[in-house]
Amino acid sequence: MRLAPPQGPPPAPGRPPPAAPALARCSAAALALALCALAGCGYQLSQRYVAAGGVSRIHVRPFVNGSTEPELGAVVTSALRAELARRGADAGEGAGAVLDGEVRATEPALTSTTGATWRIAIELRARLVPAPGAAPVDRTIRREEDYLAGVDPLETEARRAVALRRMAGDAARDLLRAYER
């Protein structure tokens, strides 16, 4: 089956025939839609993570909790392992490179006269040993954050715990960036 050419007046002498405007608009819209879909899909190009000493895989030992926050050492260790896993650099106990350290937290302090806002800070002191016998690389990261008080003490404590987890994740990212070559 053949489609007949569009009916209309012939082009003026010396002028090219008109392009099919509907087809041009349709293909331009499809191209724009495809580009938007690819740009917003969340994929990106990334490089391999390389830390000080040329290390590309790191084992994270549990961080010592030097604070009064009961789970803070485990939260920081978990955040570091998750961040390394995202970067493809997490390794088990047999890895040559080892990261360990200590985490401390300040006592929560009121930052408003009404008692509506509190502030807490954490400090990570980390040591990366790139290989057995190699010189360790020390880094210190400090993060602080405000959080709102709740209507009762339990809600305030829950908000403090959320702020600590958020700071642990941010500090883990900052620490790994500080170790990057």
Secondary structure by P-SEA (a helix, b strand, c coil): cccccccccccccccccccaaaaaaaaaaaaaaaaaaaaaccbbbbccccccccccbbbbcccccccccccaaaaaaaaaaaaaaaacccccccccbbbbbbbbbcccccccccccbbbbbbbbbcccccccccbbbbbbbbbbbbbbbcccaaaaaaaaaaaaaaaaaaaaaaaaaaacc
